[in-house]
Amino acid sequence: MTTRRWIKTLPALCFTAVMLFPVYWMINVSFTKSSDLRKSNPHLFPVDPTLEGYTAVLSQQLPSLGTSLLIGLGTVAVTLVIAAPAGFALAKLHMRGRGALNFALLAAQMIPGVVMAMGFYAIYLRMGLLNSIPGVIIADSTIAVPFGVLLFTAFMSGLPNELIQAAKIDGAGTWRTFRSIVLPLSRNSMVTVSLFSFLWAWSDFIFASTLARGAEYVPVTIGIYKYMGNNTSQWNAIMATAVIASIPAAILLVIAQRYVAAGVTAGAIKD
Amino acid sequence: MTTERWAAIGFLAPLIAYLVAFYIFPLYRNIELSLHDYTPVAFVTGNARFVGFDNFIDMFTSRTFSTALRNTVLFTLISIAFQFTIGLGLAVYFRKVFPLSRLLRALFLVPWLLPLIVSGSTWAWLLNSESGIVNAALRMLGMDPVNWLVSPDTALTSVIIANIWLGIPFNLVVLYSGLQNIPGDVYEAALVDGASAWRTFWSVTLPLLKPVAAITLLLGFVYTLKVVDIIWIMTAGGPGDSSTTFATWSYREAFGTGNPEFSPAAAVGNVLILIALTMGAIYLRTQRRMDAS
């Protein structure tokens, strides 16, 4: 019986291995010596590993990593501040025009990033927001805000009305009800929204490459992109930067698996 | 007006202001760009000549147009066909509980969570003509190496392969959660009736999964249509126009060269919005029908 159970695991292991091979390869290359990179038959394992890629990253990309972290955290803050109250209003404060707003939020998610980038570029040029961290934060937040509102609305609709009425009877105003009752109960959806907005901002390439490419400190995605353009021979350093830029995703996967699955589903199907 | 109404307005006001300032205004600027002739100088001073639909006519008559159209259709349809089929196959497979199934399923999410620049540069190196592992494998099998990214014949195939890889996790997760919602007793009934696994899949799983599958496909379409990063990072739409889609075409005109052509870029972008919103409308209709049933 036990062997029969494990029989299913074997093909699954193979599928996973195939799927994750590029990720493995990135790690492998990041430890490969420059002199071995150009071999026509690359080593399958880091034979004679080197840290030269990582030393290069640490000496050149630290400011980029810091910039990305700042942009990610800023985007989380903007997204939560805008999306959480709106989700509450849509879920619990009976409003006219809710349908229209929901429609707008769904449509917003369909707009191509490159179109948004052009609009932002035109506006930022006049306002002097080009190449500034707040500018990128605002642009990046547009990826997460509609998603956040829809997710908060879905979750908060499920909170029992009795709770909110009880708070009202106790004399709590709407703001107080929101802050002391609804928000603490919505902790899980706040984690999901934060994780996604951080990850999207951290990974963003389009906004960073259009609105911040001339900045003194560029986000790490642009750091890698410039690296690819300038040092085509130094693939170990490029891959080392890629490995380090993937760390937030790795952490996310380990600590927040169920939030990730919840987020993907919420983005696709509302119920 | 009751205090509750005022409160609701207060709670929604930031969102509405946000949507107006950071969605509607950029979109308005984009339409305006596409109807004027903006040179970089006019961009700063703000007085560009109104040219009506000239930018759109230029776009439709451009040499790039037919290539971009063909590439966009191929890129979207082939990517989605493979992502969906592989994702569905894996979702059905992972529905059975076996040792390590949860862990392995979680690991499948990795490609989707990585920044696109990471996946793009990794694939660029995997497919590198001289030192890439893919060509090394082909050589080992006695086949000729392929100039994946630098040959006009294979550039589009290369970005499609990478994009399929990127899209599998999303399809897997959404379809898997759709499968979880199919009640177990339907399967028991099929088992009692002596249906084979294949028959069960066609007559039970697939029909019950249809609503979720429809939404997965539509969302996949909308997302794939606007892909810029992965193509730009791997081939920048080249060589020539061989891997240029509408999205990368628009990006190249506006930001890809030292000489920004915002007006033509905005025209291409507006066509892209129209396609995306049409698909969006279909998405909403599908979802409404799902809610009704």
Chai-1 contact restraints between the chains, C-beta under 6 A:
chainA,res_idxA,chainB,res_idxB,connection_type,confidence,min_distance_angstrom,max_distance_angstrom,comment,restraint_id
A,R5,B,F98,contact,1.0,0.0,6.0,A-B,restraint_1
A,R5,B,P99,contact,1.0,0.0,6.0,A-B,restraint_2
A,W6,B,P99,contact,1.0,0.0,6.0,A-B,restraint_3
A,K8,B,K96,contact,1.0,0.0,6.0,A-B,restraint_4
A,K8,B,F98,contact,1.0,0.0,6.0,A-B,restraint_5
A,T9,B,F98,contact,1.0,0.0,6.0,A-B,restraint_6
A,T9,B,P99,contact,1.0,0.0,6.0,A-B,restraint_7
A,T9,B,L100,contact,1.0,0.0,6.0,A-B,restraint_8
A,A12,B,L104,contact,1.0,0.0,6.0,A-B,restraint_9
A,T16,B,L104,contact,1.0,0.0,6.0,A-B,restraint_10
A,T16,B,L107,contact,1.0,0.0,6.0,A-B,restraint_11
A,M19,B,F108,contact,1.0,0.0,6.0,A-B,restraint_12
A,P22,B,T122,contact,1.0,0.0,6.0,A-B,restraint_13
A,P22,B,L126,contact,1.0,0.0,6.0,A-B,restraint_14
A,V23,B,V110,contact,1.0,0.0,6.0,A-B,restraint_15
A,M26,B,T122,contact,1.0,0.0,6.0,A-B,restraint_16
A,R38,B,S131,contact,1.0,0.0,6.0,A-B,restraint_17
A,N41,B,A136,contact,1.0,0.0,6.0,A-B,restraint_18
A,P42,B,I133,contact,1.0,0.0,6.0,A-B,restraint_19
A,P42,B,A136,contact,1.0,0.0,6.0,A-B,restraint_20
A,I82,B,P14,contact,1.0,0.0,6.0,A-B,restraint_21
A,I82,B,L15,contact,1.0,0.0,6.0,A-B,restraint_22
A,I82,B,Y18,contact,1.0,0.0,6.0,A-B,restraint_23
A,P85,B,F11,contact,1.0,0.0,6.0,A-B,restraint_24
A,A86,B,L12,contact,1.0,0.0,6.0,A-B,restraint_25
A,A86,B,L15,contact,1.0,0.0,6.0,A-B,restraint_26
A,F88,B,F11,contact,1.0,0.0,6.0,A-B,restraint_27
A,A89,B,A8,contact,1.0,0.0,6.0,A-B,restraint_28
A,A89,B,F11,contact,1.0,0.0,6.0,A-B,restraint_29
A,A89,B,L12,contact,1.0,0.0,6.0,A-B,restraint_30
A,L93,B,A8,contact,1.0,0.0,6.0,A-B,restraint_31
A,M95,B,A8,contact,1.0,0.0,6.0,A-B,restraint_32
A,A107,B,G280,contact,1.0,0.0,6.0,A-B,restraint_33
A,A108,B,Y23,contact,1.0,0.0,6.0,A-B,restraint_34
A,M110,B,V222,contact,1.0,0.0,6.0,A-B,restraint_35
A,M110,B,A276,contact,1.0,0.0,6.0,A-B,restraint_36
A,M110,B,G280,contact,1.0,0.0,6.0,A-B,restraint_37
A,P112,B,K226,contact,1.0,0.0,6.0,A-B,restraint_38
A,P112,B,A247,contact,1.0,0.0,6.0,A-B,restraint_39
A,P112,B,L272,contact,1.0,0.0,6.0,A-B,restraint_40
A,V114,B,V228,contact,1.0,0.0,6.0,A-B,restraint_41
A,V114,B,A247,contact,1.0,0.0,6.0,A-B,restraint_42
A,V114,B,S250,contact,1.0,0.0,6.0,A-B,restraint_43
A,V114,B,Y251,contact,1.0,0.0,6.0,A-B,restraint_44
A,V115,B,N30,contact,1.0,0.0,6.0,A-B,restraint_45
A,V115,B,G269,contact,1.0,0.0,6.0,A-B,restraint_46
A,V115,B,I273,contact,1.0,0.0,6.0,A-B,restraint_47
A,M116,B,P26,contact,1.0,0.0,6.0,A-B,restraint_48
A,M118,B,N30,contact,1.0,0.0,6.0,A-B,restraint_49
A,M118,B,A254,contact,1.0,0.0,6.0,A-B,restraint_50
A,M118,B,A266,contact,1.0,0.0,6.0,A-B,restraint_51
A,G119,B,P26,contact,1.0,0.0,6.0,A-B,restraint_52
A,G119,B,R29,contact,1.0,0.0,6.0,A-B,restraint_53
A,G119,B,N30,contact,1.0,0.0,6.0,A-B,restraint_54
A,F120,B,P26,contact,1.0,0.0,6.0,A-B,restraint_55
A,A122,B,R29,contact,1.0,0.0,6.0,A-B,restraint_56
A,T142,B,F22,contact,1.0,0.0,6.0,A-B,restraint_57
A,T174,B,A7,contact,1.0,0.0,6.0,A-B,restraint_58
A,S203,B,P115,contact,1.0,0.0,6.0,A-B,restraint_59
A,F205,B,L116,contact,1.0,0.0,6.0,A-B,restraint_60
A,F205,B,I117,contact,1.0,0.0,6.0,A-B,restraint_61
A,F205,B,D229,contact,1.0,0.0,6.0,A-B,restraint_62
A,I206,B,V228,contact,1.0,0.0,6.0,A-B,restraint_63
A,T210,B,F255,contact,1.0,0.0,6.0,A-B,restraint_64
A,T221,B,P115,contact,1.0,0.0,6.0,A-B,restraint_65
A,T221,B,I117,contact,1.0,0.0,6.0,A-B,restraint_66
A,I224,B,I117,contact,1.0,0.0,6.0,A-B,restraint_67
A,Y225,B,I117,contact,1.0,0.0,6.0,A-B,restraint_68
A,M228,B,S121,contact,1.0,0.0,6.0,A-B,restraint_69
A,W235,B,W125,contact,1.0,0.0,6.0,A-B,restraint_70
A,I238,B,S121,contact,1.0,0.0,6.0,A-B,restraint_71
A,A242,B,V118,contact,1.0,0.0,6.0,A-B,restraint_72
A,A242,B,S121,contact,1.0,0.0,6.0,A-B,restraint_73
A,A245,B,P115,contact,1.0,0.0,6.0,A-B,restraint_74
A,A245,B,V118,contact,1.0,0.0,6.0,A-B,restraint_75
A,S246,B,L114,contact,1.0,0.0,6.0,A-B,restraint_76
A,S246,B,V118,contact,1.0,0.0,6.0,A-B,restraint_77
A,A249,B,L113,contact,1.0,0.0,6.0,A-B,restraint_78
A,A249,B,L114,contact,1.0,0.0,6.0,A-B,restraint_79
A,Q257,B,A106,contact,1.0,0.0,6.0,A-B,restraint_80
A,A261,B,V173,contact,1.0,0.0,6.0,A-B,restraint_81
A,V264,B,V173,contact,1.0,0.0,6.0,A-B,restraint_82
A,T265,B,S177,contact,1.0,0.0,6.0,A-B,restraint_83
A,A268,B,V174,contact,1.0,0.0,6.0,A-B,restraint_84
A,A268,B,I215,contact,1.0,0.0,6.0,A-B,restraint_85
A,A268,B,L219,contact,1.0,0.0,6.0,A-B,restraint_86
